[in-house]
């Protein structure tokens, strides 16, 4: 088997957004080589804004036929970010 590529992305979301809904939507999109998505951490602080939380999502990518490179994973991460921004008004935590 070829190695797993792991990426973490921090989204700032409204408190009303359920973590499971974000994971389910991303999983359901069948992104290329994405084998797992799950939340790692939830952070709440006034610096994020009123009624906001930061959630770190962990993504695993693997291809059964080759070793993935950044050029294979980065466009998928960018599309995941676009989906989260559109569907949940997510912002990347900086």
C-alpha positions in Angstrom: 0.0 0.0 0.0 1.0 3.6 -0.6 1.4 6.1 2.2 -1.4 8.1 3.7 -1.1 11.9 3.3 -2.6 13.8 6.2 -3.7 17.5 6.3 -5.4 19.6 9.0 -7.6 22.6 8.3 -8.9 25.0 10.9 -12.4 26.5 10.1 -14.1 29.3 12.0 -17.8 28.5 12.1 -20.9 29.7 13.7 -21.8 28.0 17.0 -25.0 26.8 15.3 -23.1 24.7 12.7 -22.9 21.1 13.7 -19.5 19.5 13.3 -21.1 16.2 12.0 -22.9 18.1 9.3 -19.6 19.5 8.0 -17.9 16.1 8.1 -20.9 14.4 6.4 -21.0 17.0 3.6 -17.3 16.7 2.9 -17.4 12.9 3.0 -20.4 12.8 0.8 -18.7 14.8 -2.0 -16.4 11.9 -2.9 -13.3 14.0 -3.3 -10.5 12.3 -5.1 -8.3 10.1 -2.8 -10.0 11.4 0.4 -10.4 8.4 2.6 -11.3 10.0 6.0 -12.4 13.3 7.5 -13.0 14.0 11.2 -12.9 16.8 13.7 -9.8 16.9 15.9 -10.4 19.9 18.1 -13.0 22.5 18.9 -11.7 25.9 20.2 -13.9 28.6 21.6 -12.6 32.1 22.5 -13.8 35.7 22.3 -11.1 36.4 19.7 -13.0 34.3 17.2 -16.0 36.6 17.4 -19.4 36.4 18.9 -21.0 32.9 18.8 -18.1 31.5 16.8 -15.9 28.4 17.2 -12.9 27.1 15.5 -12.9 23.4 14.5 -9.7 21.6 13.3 -10.7 19.0 10.7 -8.2 16.2 9.9 -8.2 14.8 6.4 -6.5 11.6 5.2 -5.7 10.9 1.5 -4.5 7.7 -0.1 -4.4 6.3 -3.6 -4.2 2.5 -4.0 -2.0 2.9 -7.2 0.5 5.6 -6.5 2.1 7.8 -3.9 0.3 11.1 -3.7 2.1 14.4 -4.0 1.2 17.9 -2.9 -0.1 18.6 -6.5 -2.6 15.8 -5.9 -3.8 16.9 -2.5 -3.7 20.7 -2.5 -6.4 21.2 -5.2 -8.7 18.9 -3.2 -8.1 20.8 0.0 -8.8 24.0 -1.8 -12.1 22.6 -3.1 -13.0 21.4 0.4 -12.4 25.0 1.7 -14.6 26.4 -1.1 -17.4 24.0 -0.2 -17.2 24.8 3.5 -17.2 28.6 2.8 -20.2 28.2 0.5 -22.3 25.8 2.5 -21.4 26.8 6.1 -20.0 30.3 5.7 -16.8 29.0 7.1 -13.6 31.0 7.3 -10.1 29.7 7.5 -8.6 30.4 10.9 -5.3 32.4 10.6 
